[in-house]
Amino acid sequence: MARMGIGASVGRKEDERFLRGRGQYVGDFRIHGAREVAFVRSSVAHAYLRSITIPEKHRGKVLAADDLTNLKPIRTTPSVSGLKHSREPILAAGKVRFVGEIVAACVGRSRAEAEDIAASVQLEFEELTAVVDMLEARKAAAPLVHEDWNDNVFVTFTADTGIEAVASTAAIKVTRKIRTSRQCMLPLEGRGVVAWWDDRLRYLTVVTATQMPHIVQTGLAECLGLSDGAVRVISPDVGGGFGYKGVLCREEVVLGWLALHFGHPLRWLEDCREQLSANANCREHHYVISAYANAEGRLLGIDCEASVDAGAYSVYPTSAALEAGMIPSLLPGPYDFSAYRCSAAAVATNKCPILPYRGVARSGVCLAIELVMDAIARQVGIEPYEVRLRNLVRPDQCPSTTS
């Protein structure tokens, strides 16, 4: 008799259609009368946008920020103490803050036509000094990414139980500076959006490669000035996401606005250049971390100053605070020690905003703590696994609070 209920081995139902190529992704949607959209994007990281020149023959097919009326910027306002809120324009107006930022949307009968229209649009920039290094961005003399801020720090998170006592008496002290490069998520399917307005039923339908359709629905409604009930979001098969497709993106808002005002369906499919330069970055961290231990390798305390390159804007809904906010709570890991000080800052730079990516912040945090554990082992003269065993939280200490 087949086992039933919790713990039973349940056969998968979706595999056959995927193996036979019968999945349905955004790119598979073909709607009669649909137009294709391509975007004009900034080629510079930081500049005033002085002019947009559109060939006369393409008038009405190219829309800039002034054309998108009654449209609110993306604004993420989580209840995080001290977080500076950025206003992310749907199309750049007056200034661009990262390479790949959208300046104009171009509508054609085919993707090739839309791309040709986009290639004909000329942008005039007055370039500004770009802030491309998170450590330089934290200095007092650094150019400001957002002029109405007094620095380039979105927010700083701290944990401090006191470190001075063990720092002055510990037999072993090790310090490491650790930096991780930006990563780019690369799911097999990039982002994609199809949108149309149903004039009879009076609601907007958006088919989008998203992991979180309800979040997109709420964000679209806010930006477009619609009620939640007037926006229907469909998430079909999604060819990989990892967190990258868990936020509201500007392209979804643009397609929604165009569908409301153009009277026919529209589609945009992300290409690799857009994905690599403008939409899918994460995990750029810097750590200055010190560990204190006794002569036997027992960990006494950790002292860390961390920075996260959060890019130019806060994404919706997670905000620029997400990775930095995770660092103080994750850094202690599975280890038992009493003294702890950690400061983690989310830093604004002239790069595309970072997005949540699987194991948010954990890869950089684990690298930092484990490298100093290796360093302690070398100082004591024991195997790295042994120093870890000596410092693990014991079963009788559980549940254990790490910070």
Sequence and secondary structure as in RCSB ss.txt:
>XXXX:A:sequence
MARMGIGASVGRKEDERFLRGRGQYVGDFRIHGAREVAFVRSSVAHAYLRSITIPEKHRGKVLAADDLTNLKPIR
TTPSVSGLKHSREPILAAGKVRFVGEIVAACVGRSRAEAEDIAASVQLEFEELTAVVDMLEARKAAAPLVHEDWN
DNVFVTFTADTGIEAVASTAAIKVTRKIRTSRQCMLPLEGRGVVAWWDDRLRYLTVVTATQMPHIVQTGLAECLG
LSDGAVRVISPDVGGGFGYKGVLCREEVVLGWLALHFGHPLRWLEDCREQLSANANCREHHYVISAYANAEGRLL
GIDCEASVDAGAYSVYPTSAALEAGMIPSLLPGPYDFSAYRCSAAAVATNKCPILPYRGVARSGVCLAIELVMDA
IARQVGIEPYEVRLRNLVRPDQCPSTTS
>XXXX:A:secstr
    STT     SSHHHHHTT    GGG   TT EEEEEEE SSSSEEEEEEE  GGGTTTEE GGGSTT   EE
   S TT    EE SS  SEE STT EEEEEEESSHHHHHHHHHH EEEEEE      HHHHTSTTS  SSTTSS
SSEEEEEEEES  HHHHHH SEEEEEEEE   EE   SS  EEEEEEETTTTEEEEEE  S HHHHHHHHHHHHT
  GGGEEEE    S  TTTTSSB HHHHHHHHHHHHHSS EEEE  HHHIIIII EE  EEEEEEEEE TT  EE
EEEEEEEEEEESS  BTT TTHHHHHHHHHTTTTB  SEEEEEEEEEE SS  B   SSTTHHHHHHHHHHHHHH
HHHHHTS HHHHHHHHB  GGG S    
